[in-house]
Amino acid sequence: MNGKVLIIGLGLIGGSVALAIKKEYPNTTVIGFDINEQQARLAKSLKVVDDFCPNYESVATTADLILIAVPVIQANLVLENLSRLDFTKQVLISDVGSTKEKIVQRATTLFPRKNVTFIGGHPMAGSHKSGVIAAKAHLFENAFYVLTPSDVEESNEAIETLIAWLKGTKANIVTMTAKEHDLVAGVISHFPHIVAAGLVHQAEDLQQKSPFVSRLAAGGFRDITRIASSNPTMWKDILIHNRETLLQLIDLWLEQMKEVKVNLQESQEDKLLAYFQSAKQFRDDLPVKAKGAIPSFYDLYVDVPDYPGVISEITGYLAMEQISITNIRIMETREEIYGVLRLSFQSEDDRQNAADCISKYTNYETYTV
C-alpha cells in the first residue's frame, strides 16, 4: 500500500506502529506529531517517522490513515479537533487506547460523514520501557490487536483496509464490539491493576504493625504486585473510562471474597480446596507463550554464590553473547532460597538464550517459575 500515514503521539506504541508500517510499506510517507517537539525530532532522527509536523491539523486532511496514539483522555480531545476539519478525501482514523466504548461512541457522533471512518483499536502488547526510543517494529508480533468498529457490517471494507495497514505488526488481529472489548480488558487487565494496588496498600497499612512486612515483601510479593508500579495518571484515566465495567467486576469480586470468608470462618476445607483447585486448573490451561493485555515478564532466576563481582561476571557473559537485559535484581529471599539473581528479558527467546549462555560459561543453576 502507498499513501500518507499520520501518527499522533510518538511514544512506544505510536512509534512501534510507525516502524511496522514503514517496514511493510517503504513507499508510504509516515508523518509524526507529538506534543513534545523534542520527542518528535528524536523520532525523525531514529527514522521512526519520515518527518514530523508542528501541528497535526495541517497534515490530517491529506492523510490516508490517522492513528491516535495518545492517552485515552487526550484521544477524545484529538478527535474533537479532527472533527472540525474539512476532510475532502476518504480517511481512516483509529486509536490505540485500552478502553473503547466511549471513544467509539464519541467518534460516531463527531464523524457522521461517509468520507471519515473511525475504527477503535487496541494493540495488547507493550514493554516495560517507554518513549519512542524503545519503539520496535516487532513489538506487536504474535500479540492480539483488537479492532472495534462501530458497525461491523457497514465497516467491512474499512476494516480490511486497516488490517492491511497493520500487516507489518504481525499481530493477531481480532474484531469485536467496543462493549465486549471493555469487558474483556476489564477482566484481564484493568481489574488486576486495582487488585495489585489494593494489595500494596494493605501491606503499607500493616507495616505500621510490623516492619518485617516491607522487608519480606522484597520477594514474591513484589513480583505479584509488579503492575502496581504502572503510571498512576494513565490508570486513573483508564478506570474512569471503563467505570461501568469495573464497578460490576468489583461487585463480583466482593461476592467471591465473601464466599471465601464464609468458608474460612466455617473451616470448610473441601470448599477451600475446590476454590484453589479450580483456579489452578484454569490458570494452568491459559496459553503460555501467547501475548496478552498485560506485558509478559520473561524472568530467569539464577542461584549465585555470595562473592564480589558475581553480577558483573554473569552480565559479562551475556554481553559477550549480545543478549540484552531489561532488568536485574538480587532477591534476598524467595521461598526460603537465598542468593537468587533475577534477570528480566524482552522475549522468551532472549530468556532461553540467556539460560543457555549461563550454562555454557558457569555451573550456576537457572530456572523459571
Secondary structure as the mmCIF struct_conf table of DSSP 4:
data_model
#
loop_
_struct_conf.conf_type_id
_struct_conf.id
_struct_conf.beg_label_comp_id
_struct_conf.beg_label_asym_id
_struct_conf.beg_label_seq_id
_struct_conf.end_label_comp_id
_struct_conf.end_label_asym_id
_struct_conf.end_label_seq_id
BEND BEND1 GLY A 3 GLY A 3
STRN STRN1 LYS A 4 ILE A 8
BEND BEND2 GLY A 11 GLY A 11
HELX_RH_AL_P HELX_RH_AL_P1 LEU A 12 GLU A 24
TURN_TY1_P TURN_TY1_P1 PRO A 26 ASN A 27
BEND BEND3 THR A 28 THR A 28
STRN STRN2 THR A 29 PHE A 33
BEND BEND4 ILE A 35 ASN A 36
HELX_RH_AL_P HELX_RH_AL_P2 GLU A 37 SER A 45
TURN_TY1_P TURN_TY1_P2 LEU A 46 LYS A 47
BEND BEND5 VAL A 48 ASP A 50
STRN STRN3 ASP A 51 PHE A 52
BEND BEND6 PRO A 54 PRO A 54
TURN_TY1_P TURN_TY1_P3 TYR A 56 TYR A 56
HELX_RH_AL_P HELX_RH_AL_P3 GLU A 57 ALA A 60
TURN_TY1_P TURN_TY1_P4 THR A 61 THR A 62
BEND BEND7 ASP A 64 ASP A 64
STRN STRN4 LEU A 65 ILE A 68
BEND BEND8 VAL A 70 VAL A 70
HELX_RH_AL_P HELX_RH_AL_P4 VAL A 72 SER A 83
TURN_TY1_P TURN_TY1_P5 ARG A 84 ARG A 84
BEND BEND9 LEU A 85 LEU A 85
BEND BEND10 LYS A 89 LYS A 89
STRN STRN5 VAL A 91 ASP A 95
BEND BEND11 SER A 98 SER A 98
HELX_RH_AL_P HELX_RH_AL_P5 GLU A 101 LEU A 110
BEND BEND12 ARG A 113 ARG A 113
TURN_TY1_P TURN_TY1_P6 LYS A 114 ASN A 115
STRN STRN6 VAL A 116 PRO A 123
BEND BEND13 HIS A 128 LYS A 129
BEND BEND14 GLY A 131 GLY A 131
HELX_RH_3T_P HELX_RH_3T_P1 VAL A 132 ALA A 134
TURN_TY1_P TURN_TY1_P7 ALA A 137 ASN A 142
BEND BEND15 ALA A 143 ALA A 143
STRN STRN7 PHE A 144 PRO A 149
BEND BEND16 SER A 150 SER A 150
TURN_TY1_P TURN_TY1_P8 VAL A 152 SER A 155
HELX_RH_AL_P HELX_RH_AL_P6 ASN A 156 TRP A 165
TURN_TY1_P TURN_TY1_P9 LEU A 166 LEU A 166
HELX_RH_3T_P HELX_RH_3T_P2 LYS A 167 THR A 169
STRN STRN8 ASN A 172 THR A 175
HELX_RH_AL_P HELX_RH_AL_P7 ALA A 178 ALA A 185
HELX_RH_PI_P HELX_RH_PI_P1 GLY A 186 HIS A 190
HELX_RH_AL_P HELX_RH_AL_P8 PHE A 191 LEU A 206
TURN_TY1_P TURN_TY1_P10 GLN A 207 LYS A 209
TURN_TY1_P TURN_TY1_P11 PRO A 211 PRO A 211
HELX_RH_AL_P HELX_RH_AL_P9 PHE A 212 LEU A 216
TURN_TY1_P TURN_TY1_P12 ALA A 217 GLY A 219
HELX_RH_AL_P HELX_RH_AL_P10 GLY A 220 ILE A 224
TURN_TY1_P TURN_TY1_P13 THR A 225 THR A 225
HELX_RH_3T_P HELX_RH_3T_P3 ARG A 226 SER A 229
BEND BEND17 SER A 230 SER A 230
HELX_RH_AL_P HELX_RH_AL_P11 PRO A 232 HIS A 241
TURN_TY1_P TURN_TY1_P14 ASN A 242 ASN A 242
HELX_RH_AL_P HELX_RH_AL_P12 ARG A 243 GLN A 265
TURN_TY1_P TURN_TY1_P15 GLU A 266 SER A 267
HELX_RH_AL_P HELX_RH_AL_P13 GLU A 269 ASP A 284
TURN_TY1_P TURN_TY1_P16 ASP A 285 ASP A 285
BEND BEND18 LEU A 286 LEU A 286
BEND BEND19 VAL A 288 ALA A 290
BEND BEND20 ALA A 293 ILE A 294
HELX_LH_PP_P HELX_LH_PP_P1 PRO A 295 SER A 296
STRN STRN9 TYR A 298 ASP A 303
BEND BEND21 ASP A 306 TYR A 307
TURN_TY1_P TURN_TY1_P17 PRO A 308 GLY A 309
HELX_RH_AL_P HELX_RH_AL_P14 VAL A 310 MET A 320
TURN_TY1_P TURN_TY1_P18 GLU A 321 GLN A 322
BEND BEND22 THR A 326 THR A 326
STRN STRN10 ASN A 327 MET A 331
BEND BEND23 GLU A 332 GLU A 332
STRN STRN11 ARG A 334 ARG A 334
TURN_TY1_P TURN_TY1_P19 GLU A 335 GLU A 336
STRN STRN12 ILE A 337 ILE A 337
BEND BEND24 GLY A 339 GLY A 339
STRN STRN13 VAL A 340 PHE A 345
BEND BEND25 GLN A 346 SER A 347
HELX_RH_AL_P HELX_RH_AL_P15 GLU A 348 TYR A 361
STRN STRN14 THR A 366 TYR A 367
#
